[in-house]
Amino acid sequence: MQRLECAVQHYAWGKTGQDSFIARLLPAERVDAKKRYAELWMGTHPNGPSRVVGLDGGGETNLRDFLARNPTLLGEHEEGELRFLFKVLSVDKALSIQSHPTKEQAKLLHANDPKNYPDDNHKPEMAIALTEFELLCGFQLPHGIISNMKAHRELLQLVDDESLLDELAQTEHDAKRGREALRQIFCKVWTSSAERIAQVVVQIVDRLDKKTDRAPVDELVLRLNNQFPGGDIGVLAPFFLNFFTLQPGQATFLGPNEPHAYLSGDCVECMALSDNTIRAGLTPKFKDVPTLCSSLTYRMYAPPIFEPKKLADGVTEYAPSVEEFAVHKIESKVSTLRPISAGSILIVVAGSAILLEVDEKQQHERQIVLGDVLFLTKDLNASLRDTSSDFLAFRSFTPSPPHFAK
């Protein structure tokens, strides 16, 4: 096992100083009270590679280089490199309305626009809440969208075809017809002129401001307008997307071409090794509305809560149907780390424990505490003892093919 020092991203939406969950994971000398600590990256992505520290001689090296020199530390199915990017996020204000492409779409986007789509990989991802975690994810069921549009006639004016609501209402009987109606509705709204969108946002916000019995979605629209003033199209997203809150330990899985935006709170996130994002609102960054509109699935569903699997007392597995990653949540009841036939990254997010590694020649003992990040070699034989009652860690890895197949 090797200790890692991990990169921090100081994006504008992150929490500031010690208000950030990430800052609490870092040594005090690395924390600036005025900086935003948005993401902690654990892995080999070139935009924020982790470094191995405490090697023989006391030096440090890039994790990717370390693994290239020591390929036997990984499983054969990993093909010589980590296939996932592991993160902690600490969200103060909304991230962009976004989706992520399929592998095929990513190759085309990267070839045509490498500046805005920096690699050719897909980016399925999973978020596991550490605190209450608010987000928008996936299109609401038809009745919710229809109700919102009728309550805010300005949206219908942007669509300019009320018959599409009748088509949308038929989704239960004809899903393809319903998705096509939603596609037309959403694209007409999102491709309206900036001037018209700004007018609609002002009209809706003014009306909600005067309401005394505002619903949670109304409060969210007002909050987003305060965060992104000036008529940002993303302010209208809560009328179309599911708005919900994950409780600690709950998770959601985000497949390709599903619209979403994180809003507030802290989470662990794991994804395929990619940084490709198609943005379309709530951001000053490059927006690619045509690509987003043309690529979304337009599936409508209830808030997508991912159901994990309990493997043993204190071990919960989050394993979506993707090849690149799965995550174990490890709590204080655990005495033995499950052997995994792949390299893995473990982060301690609460409490402490003694981690004991046993090999053929000797045993190695290390205290692990809040903020520690370790690279664990494949087939590691390790146990935990003296765990504090609040101990909590997460471990990410690439499942072997039999694991994935089941």
C-alpha positions in Angstrom: 0.0 0.0 0.0 1.2 3.5 -0.8 0.1 6.8 0.6 -1.2 9.3 -2.0 -1.1 13.1 -2.1 -4.0 14.2 -4.3 -4.9 17.2 -6.4 -7.4 19.8 -5.4 -9.6 21.7 -7.9 -10.6 25.2 -6.8 -13.6 25.7 -9.0 -15.9 28.7 -8.4 -18.8 26.5 -7.2 -16.8 24.9 -4.3 -17.2 25.7 -0.6 -14.7 28.1 1.0 -12.0 27.3 3.4 -12.9 25.1 6.4 -16.6 25.2 5.3 -15.5 22.7 2.6 -15.5 19.0 3.4 -12.4 18.7 1.3 -10.5 21.3 3.3 -11.1 19.1 6.4 -9.4 16.2 4.6 -6.3 18.2 4.0 -3.4 19.1 6.2 -4.0 22.5 7.8 -1.0 24.0 6.0 -2.6 23.3 2.7 -5.8 25.2 3.4 -6.3 28.9 2.6 -9.4 30.3 4.3 -10.2 32.4 1.2 -9.9 29.7 -1.4 -12.7 27.4 -2.7 -12.1 23.7 -2.3 -14.4 22.1 -4.9 -13.0 18.7 -5.8 -10.3 16.3 -4.6 -9.1 14.1 -7.4 -7.7 10.6 -6.7 -6.2 8.8 -9.6 -4.1 9.3 -12.7 -6.0 11.9 -14.8 -3.5 14.3 -16.4 -5.4 17.4 -15.2 -4.9 16.4 -11.6 -2.7 13.3 -11.0 -2.2 11.9 -7.6 1.4 11.5 -6.3 2.8 8.5 -4.4 4.6 9.7 -1.3 6.9 8.0 1.2 8.6 5.7 -1.2 12.1 4.3 -0.4 14.3 7.3 -0.2 11.5 9.6 0.9 10.7 10.8 -2.6 7.4 11.1 -4.5 6.3 10.3 -8.0 3.3 10.6 -10.3 0.9 7.7 -9.6 0.6 6.9 -13.4 4.4 6.7 -13.7 4.6 4.5 -10.5 2.1 2.1 -11.9 3.8 2.0 -15.3 7.0 0.9 -13.5 5.1 -1.6 -11.4 2.3 -3.1 -13.6 2.0 -6.3 -11.4 0.3 -4.1 -8.7 -2.7 -4.0 -11.0 -5.1 -6.8 -12.2 -4.7 -8.1 -15.8 -8.1 -6.7 -16.7 -6.9 -3.2 -15.9 -4.5 -3.3 -18.8 -1.7 -1.4 -17.0 -3.6 1.7 -15.7 -6.4 2.8 -13.5 -9.6 3.1 -15.5 -11.5 5.3 -13.0 -11.3 8.7 -11.5 -12.3 8.9 -7.8 -13.3 12.3 -6.3 -14.7 14.1 -3.3 -16.9 17.1 -4.1 -17.9 20.0 -1.8 -20.7 22.0 -3.5 -21.6 25.5 -2.5 -23.6 26.6 -5.5 -24.9 24.9 -8.6 -22.8 23.2 -11.1 -23.7 23.5 -14.8 -26.7 21.8 -16.4 -24.8 19.0 -18.2 -24.6 15.6 -19.7 -21.8 13.2 -20.7 -21.4 11.5 -24.1 -21.2 7.8 -25.0 -17.8 6.4 -26.1 -18.8 6.8 -29.7 -20.0 10.4 -29.3 -16.9 11.2 -27.2 -14.6 10.1 -30.1 -16.4 12.4 -32.5 -16.6 15.4 -30.1 -12.9 15.1 -29.3 -11.9 14.8 -32.9 -13.9 17.9 -33.9 -13.4 20.0 -30.8 -10.5 18.8 -28.6 -10.4 22.1 -26.7 -13.8 21.7 -25.2 -13.9 17.8 -25.3 -10.4 16.9 -24.1 -10.5 13.1 -24.4 -12.3 10.4 -26.4 -13.8 8.5 -23.5 -17.3 8.3 -22.0 -18.0 9.4 -18.4 -20.5 7.4 -16.6 -20.5 8.5 -13.0 -21.9 7.7 -9.5 -22.4 10.1 -6.6 -22.6 8.8 -3.0 -23.7 11.4 -0.5 -21.6 12.3 2.5 -24.0 15.0 3.7 -27.4 16.0 2.5 -26.8 16.4 -1.3 -29.1 18.3 -3.5 -29.2 17.7 -7.3 -31.2 17.8 -10.5 -31.1 14.6 -12.4 -33.1 13.2 -15.3 -36.4 14.4 -16.8 -39.4 14.4 -14.5 -42.4 12.1 -15.3 -44.7 13.7 -17.9 -47.3 14.9 -15.5 -44.7 17.0 -13.6 -43.4 18.7 -16.7 -46.9 19.4 -18.0 -48.1 20.8 -14.6 -45.0 23.1 -14.5 -45.6 24.4 -18.0 -49.2 25.1 -17.4 -48.3 26.9 -14.2 -45.8 29.1 -16.1 -47.4 30.0 -19.4 -44.2 31.8 -20.5 -42.7 28.4 -21.1 -45.5 27.5 -23.4 -44.9 30.7 -25.3 -41.3 29.6 -25.9 -42.6 26.3 -27.2 -45.4 27.9 -29.3 -47.2 24.6 -29.7 -49.5 23.6 -26.9 -50.4 20.4 -28.7 -47.0 19.0 -27.7 -48.3 18.8 -24.1 -51.1 16.4 -25.3 -48.4 14.3 -27.1 -46.3 14.3 -23.9 -49.3 13.1 -21.9 -49.4 10.0 -24.0 -46.0 8.8 -22.9 -47.5 5.9 -20.8 -49.2 4.5 -23.9 -46.5 5.4 -26.4 -43.1 6.0 -24.9 -41.4 6.9 -28.2 -44.1 9.4 -29.0 -43.7 11.0 -25.6 -40.0 11.2 -25.8 -40.2 12.9 -29.2 -42.7 15.5 -27.7 -40.3 16.2 -24.8 -37.4 16.5 -27.2 -39.3 19.2 -29.2 -40.4 21.0 -26.1 -37.0 21.0 -24.4 -35.1 22.0 -27.6 -37.5 24.8 -28.4 -37.0 26.3 -24.9 -33.2 25.8 -24.8 -32.6 27.2 -28.3 -34.8 30.3 -27.8 -33.0 33.6 -28.2 -31.0 34.9 -25.2 -33.3 38.0 -25.1 -36.5 35.9 -25.0 -35.1 33.6 -22.3 -34.1 36.5 -20.2 -37.6 38.0 -20.4 -39.2 34.7 -19.4 -36.8 34.2 -16.5 -37.6 37.7 -15.2 -41.3 37.2 -15.5 -41.3 33.8 -13.7 -38.9 35.1 -11.0 -41.0 38.2 -10.4 -44.1 36.0 -9.9 -42.4 33.5 -7.7 -41.0 36.3 -5.6 -44.5 37.5 -4.7 -45.8 34.0 -3.8 -46.2 33.3 -0.1 -46.7 29.6 -0.4 -43.7 28.7 -2.5 -42.9 25.0 -3.2 -39.4 23.7 -3.0 -38.9 23.9 -6.7 -40.0 27.6 -6.6 -37.4 28.3 -4.0 -34.8 26.5 -6.1 -35.6 28.6 -9.2 -35.1 31.8 -7.1 -31.9 30.5 -5.6 -30.5 29.6 -9.1 -31.5 33.1 -10.4 -29.5 34.7 -7.5 -26.5 32.5 -8.3 -26.7 33.1 -12.0 -28.4 36.5 -12.6 -29.0 37.9 -16.0 -31.4 35.4 -17.5 -29.4 32.1 -17.5 -31.4 29.4 -19.3 -30.4 26.9 -16.5 -32.7 28.8 -14.1 -35.6 27.1 -15.9 -34.2 23.5 -15.5 -36.1 22.7 -12.3 -39.3 22.8 -14.3 -38.1 19.9 -16.4 -35.6 17.8 -14.3 -36.1 15.9 -11.1 -35.1 17.9 -8.0 -34.2 15.7 -5.0 -31.9 15.3 -2.0 -29.7 12.3 -1.3 -29.2 11.4 2.4 -25.8 10.3 3.6 -25.0 6.9 2.1 -27.6 7.2 -0.7 -26.4 7.3 -4.3 -27.3 8.1 -7.8 -25.9 6.7 -11.1 -25.6 9.0 -14.1 -25.4 7.2 -17.4 -24.6 8.8 -20.8 -26.8 11.5 -22.2 -28.8 12.1 -19.0 -29.2 15.8 -17.9 -28.1 16.7 -14.4 -26.6 19.3 -12.1 -25.3 19.1 -8.6 -26.7 21.9 -6.4 -25.3 21.7 -2.9 -23.7 19.4 -0.3 -20.8 16.9 -0.2 -20.3 13.6 -2.0 -17.9 10.9 -3.1 -18.0 10.5 -6.8 -16.5 7.9 -9.1 -16.4 7.9 -12.9 -14.7 6.5 -15.9 -11.4 8.2 -16.6 -12.7 11.2 -18.5 -13.3 14.9 -18.2 -15.8 15.3 -21.0 -18.8 17.4 -20.2 -21.6 18.8 -22.5 -22.8 22.0 -20.8 -26.0 23.9 -21.4 -26.7 26.4 -18.6 -25.7 27.6 -15.1 -22.2 28.3 -16.2 -20.0 31.0 -17.7 -18.0 28.2 -19.4 -18.5 27.1 -23.0 -22.1 25.9 -23.6 -22.9 23.4 -26.4 -26.7 23.5 -26.5 -27.1 21.9 -30.0 -25.0 18.9 -28.9 -26.8 18.5 -25.6 -30.3 18.8 -27.3 -29.4 16.3 -30.0 -27.8 13.7 -27.7 -30.2 13.4 -24.7 -32.2 10.2 -24.2 -35.3 12.2 -23.2 -36.3 9.3 -20.9 -38.6 10.4 -18.1 -38.5 8.7 -14.6 -38.7 9.2 -10.9 -35.7 10.5 -9.0 -33.0 7.9 -9.7 -31.8 6.5 -6.4 -29.2 3.7 -6.9 -29.7 0.6 -4.6 -26.3 -0.6 -3.3 -25.7 -4.2 -2.1 -24.7 -5.1 1.5 -21.8 -7.6 1.2 -21.1 -8.0 5.0 -21.5 -6.1 8.2 -20.0 -2.7 7.5 -19.3 -3.3 3.8 -21.7 -1.9 1.2 -21.0 -2.2 -2.5 -22.1 0.4 -5.2 -21.6 -1.4 -8.5 -23.4 0.0 -11.5 -23.5 -1.7 -14.8 -20.2 -0.3 -16.2 -16.8 -1.9 -16.7 -14.7 0.9 -15.2 -15.6 1.1 -11.5 -17.3 0.0 -8.4 -17.1 1.5 -4.9 -17.1 -0.1 -1.4 -18.3 1.8 1.7 -16.4 0.6 4.7 -17.6 1.3 8.2 -16.4 0.6 11.7 -17.7 -3.0 12.0 -15.2 -4.2 9.4 -12.2 -6.3 10.5 -11.0 -7.6 7.2 -10.6 -5.8 3.9 -12.1 -7.8 1.1 -9.4 -9.0 -1.4 -9.9 -7.4 -4.8 -8.1 -8.6 -7.9 -7.4 -5.0 -9.0 -5.6 -2.0 -7.7 -7.8 0.3 -5.6 -7.9 3.7 -4.0 -9.1 4.1 -0.4 -10.0 7.4 1.3 -10.8 7.8 5.0 -13.6 10.4 5.4 -14.2 10.0 9.1 -12.6 8.5 12.2 -9.4 6.3 12.3 -8.2 2.7 12.3 -5.1 0.6 12.2 -4.6 -1.0 8.8 -2.5 -4.2 8.9 -1.1 -5.6 5.7 0.3 -9.2 5.7 2.5 -10.6 3.0 4.6 -13.8 2.7 7.6 -12.2 4.5 6.2 -9.8 7.1 3.4 -7.6 8.1 3.1 -3.8 7.8 1.0 -1.7 10.2 -0.2 1.8 9.5 -2.6 4.1 11.3 -5.1 5.6 8.9 -7.0 8.8 9.8 -9.3 11.4 8.4 -8.1 12.5 5.0 -5.7 9.7 4.3 -5.7 8.4 0.8 -4.0 5.1 -0.1 -3.3 3.1 -3.2 -3.9 -0.6 -2.4 -2.3 -3.3 -4.6 -4.3 -6.1 -6.1 -5.1 -9.1 -3.9 -4.1 -7.2 -0.8 -4.3 -9.3 2.4 -5.2 -6.7 5.0 -7.2 -6.2 8.1 -8.5 -3.4 10.3 -8.3 -3.1 14.0 -8.8 -0.4 16.7 -11.4 1.3 14.4 -13.1 4.3 15.9 -16.9 4.1 16.2 -17.3 6.8 13.5 -14.8 5.2 11.1 -15.9 5.6 7.4 -13.9 5.0 4.3 -14.6 4.5 0.6 -12.7 2.3 -1.8 -12.8 2.4 -5.6 -11.7 -0.2 -8.0 -12.3 -1.7 -11.4 -14.2 -5.0 -11.1 -12.9 -8.1 -12.8 -15.0 -9.3 -15.7 -16.8 -12.1 -13.8 -17.8 -9.5 -11.2 -19.1 -7.2 -13.9 -21.0 -9.9 -15.7 -23.1 -10.7 -12.7 
